[in-house]
Structures are given as C-alpha cells and as structure tokens.
Amino acid sequence: MRNRWLFVLPVVIGAALVPAGPAALATPVPSPAERVAKLTGPQSINDTEARFALKATDLGILWDNGSGEILTAFGDSYGAGWTGPGGGAGDPATIDWRCNLLLRSKDRNLADGMTLDSAAEDRPGHAKEFLGCKKIDRDEHTVIPTGGISVGKRQYVQYMSVNYWGPAGSWFTNYSGFAYSDDNGENWTKSPTARWQNTASWDSNFQMVALVRSAGYVYMIGTPNGRFGNAYLARVSESRVLDKDAWRYWDGRTWTRSERSAVPIAAGPVSEVSVQWNAHLGKWLMMYLDEQRASVVLRTSASLTGPWSGEQVVVRGTDFPGLYGTYMHPWSTGSDLYFTMSQWDPYNVFLMHTKLTDDGQIANLVTDPGFEAQTGSTPSAPWQLNGQGGIDRSNLGHSGVNNAFVRASIGSHQLQQTVAVRPYHRYRLSAWIRTAENNSETMIGVRTLRGRTVVERTGGAHPAYTKVSVDFDSGRESLVQLYAGFFGHGQDVWLQVDDVELRET
C-alpha cells in the first residue's frame, strides 16, 4: 500500500505525593524482531515468480481457514515486467498488475519461514486477481483486502475500494465491504449490501479492518482510510456477517446501531491493523504501523473494548526502511510471535519473529512512558512539546537513561500525549517529577481534546524525584490528553518528568 505533557481528567478523586522508588515496568515487552524469511518475489523461499508469476506484492493478510490451512491475501501485485521499487513500477502494459491475490499454506514450522503451497489461479502457474477492480484512477484505482476470517466452511474477506492514492500515508476509499467464498478461496462473491460507504469528508471509521472471532461474534477493528486515524470496534453474530444492519458499534458503554457513535479504542495513528488472542499472555494483541514513529508497534488488552496498553515497538523503520503491513500469524504459539511484514523496497513480504514477555501488571496506557524510545533532543511522537523543553539523554532520569524536561522563565510549558480511555471508568495518572527549587507552579493533569480540564494537580517545587498522582473519572471522553509542566513568572525554572503511568483503577 502507498504510501507533552498535560493531564486533563473529569473528576479529581484524590492526589498523592510519594517518595522516589523503583519504576513500574511496561507490558508487554517484545524482543527485537528478526527476519525469518523472504516469502515472495525473487530469491524468496517460495519462488513465487516461477510458480505463480508473482514478482512483487503488497501486504500478507493471514487467517486460519478452519480446515488446516492459512489463507494469505495480498494487495497490488505484479509479474515479470515489474521493475521496482514500490507498487506499479515499470511499463503498465507488461507488469501484469493484479489488484489482489490469494495463496494458501499448511506450514506449521515457522522457524524457517512459511511455505506457500497453492494459489487461487486463473491458469496454471498464474495467481489470479480474486476480487475484481476497475483500475481507473479517481474512480476505483484498486481493490485491496484488509482483513480475513473463516466462519464454518465460509471464508470472508473485508476489502477497501481505493478511489485514489494521495500523499505519503494517505489514500481515499469509496467504501469497504465484505466478499465471501465457499470453495476455500478459489472463487469469491462481493456482497452488494455489506458495505461501509465512505463519507463526503473521507472519514468513515471502518474503511480498513482487522477481523477476529470470539464467543459467537465476529469483531471488526476499524480505521479510516490512510494511516493517521484512531481504531474503532464493531461486532455481529457469526451467522449475520453479511447483514450490515445487524452490526453493532462500541460507544464506550454499550453496543449501538449507530456507526457514528463508535468511540476510539486506541489513539492513532493506527494503520494496517492486525488483532488476535494470545493464549500465552492471556491477552488480546493489536499490531499495526505507527506512521509517525515509522515503527511497527504492539498493544495488549484483556478485552477487545480495552483499555489497550501503550505502544511497544516491535520493528523500527531505521532497521527495516519502508516497512508497513504487519499481520500476525494465527499459528504462533507460546512466547513466539510470527508475523508478515512488507517493505516498499523490494516490495515483497517477509516472515518476521519476536518473543513476548509480560510483567503481569495492569496495562500502562502511556506509550514510551520513560522516554527511552526518544532518539533526539526534541520530543517526538507520541510525545508533544508545548513550549520550551527537550529530552535529557544523560542519565538524569528517575530510571533508565532518558527523561523529558521543560525549561523557560515566562508562561506555560508542558509535555503532553493523547491516550484512549474507556468512557465512565476510573483512572490514576502518575508521574515522577523533579524541579528547580524556585519552581512555584508545577502541574500535571488531564484534559479533553477540546481543551476542557478534567483534572489538574498544581503545586510547588520537588527538589528530588517525587511521584505525583491524580485520580479521575473519564466521564464521556474516549480520548484525553495527559500533560505535565509549569507556569513561569519571570525566573528561569525547569521541570523534569519520567516514568509516566496511566492505569485503570
């Protein structure tokens, strides 16, 4: 596919100062990901160019067909005339463009890669386009699968109809919809009614989805088109997947018929999302590309409705440039997590692997709580700097190497992060803070994205690192902004912050 700190909360239940002590760990902790094997294209373990006329391909969406195979759906894919890098490179008359493909695998030994055994074909040795597309820009440029699932012997794919490609990380869809197959993916029918039409503003929240099954329901974790939206949740009975009117949307308290009432379950940017249950951790996993961090990240939750933990980086774009499109393998077992990952150059799909560990604590909803993922002197996503400050990278923090700081003489200066919370739930926000002795007006708090303060704790100086906490009720909010900082009155003052936590109580 083509491409801060301020705390605001509705009600203060209490506030506390605690002497410095050991910081809580984040959960879960993936090990650095390793590349297991190249799955598609030249020199791949599957020799897809010779076997399926497939030289370059997009995505690698995985699901269990319920009959001992993994089905893998690909997006825009190309044959021998493709020159690279990226999608569509080469003479359009010779690149053998297929908007999508489907291959199958029975391979359960993933340690050495994933063997692709067969493909849906239109002739021997040629993987076919299994969902039709117009290939007309500003009408329907392409049709790309975004999620798949089986219910009984029926296979479902949710796909997006792309109107046109925009700037990097942006594209615009006509609608998303379901197609189904009753012959293990060989032939497909697009449902004419199970479609989520995009809006005139291109902001429908279910244009790209992950699909999972649980307790008799099919769940859809949706995002808008492009790579910059939040994640939302819907569900339907397994027997009514193609009945659009039967779908219900999570509004933070209950399941509603109103699609527009759905609230974020994870704060963006979320794109190309994959979700599955992990029996080893006893938690749901959510993996996706965070475009702002140019990284593949992982969140966990005991429930699909949340709360979802802060992001943990699984793969960095500095190690694998042009990475995107990561999808967890359903047959991952124990602490081993296998997943497919695409790279724009060489425009192929790889099998990746990471190990998962868990500290067993309640999930911290803050991403990069100790600022250890910060690589420069200026705060970067998901943190934002409002005023003057930066990142200390010289062992000045409460724990680890890094911490964040604000420093100035006049006005408000804060570090902040936007976090998804469950409406009408209790939370505790904590941070370890140290300040100049002349800092008379420090603050941590939570506010709505509209700027209304939910809760704020103000105070004076903290010469030694001190844990400052505030409790609050999220009220009707599903996204809040956490912040920490100070207000200066003419003297040079500073504040350091580290090991930020937001947890459900």
Secondary structure, 3 states (H helix, E strand, C coil): CCCCEECECCCCCCEEEEECCCCCCCCCEECCCEEEEECCCCCCCCCHHHHHCCCECCCCEEEECCCCCEEEEECCEECCCCCCCCCCCCCCCCCCCECCEEEEECCCCHHHCCCCCEECEEECCEECCCCCCCCECCCECEEEEEEEEEECCEEEEEEEEEEEECCCCCEEEEEEEEEEECCCCCCCEEEEEEEEECCCCCCCCCCEEEEEEECCEEEEEEECCCCCEEEEEEEEEHHHCCCHHHCEEECCCCEECCHHHCCCCEEEEEEEEEEEEECCCCEEEEEEEECCCCEEEEEEECCCCCCCCCCEEEEECCCCCCEEEEEECCCCCCCEEEEEEEECCCCEEEEEEEEEECCCCCCCCCCCCCCCCCCCCCCCCCCEEECCEEEECCCCCCCCCCEEEEEEEEEEEEEEEEEECCCCCEEEEEEEEEECCCCCCEEEEEEECCCCEEEEEEECCCCCCEEEEEEEECCCCCEEEEEEEEEEEEEEEEEEEEEEEEEEC
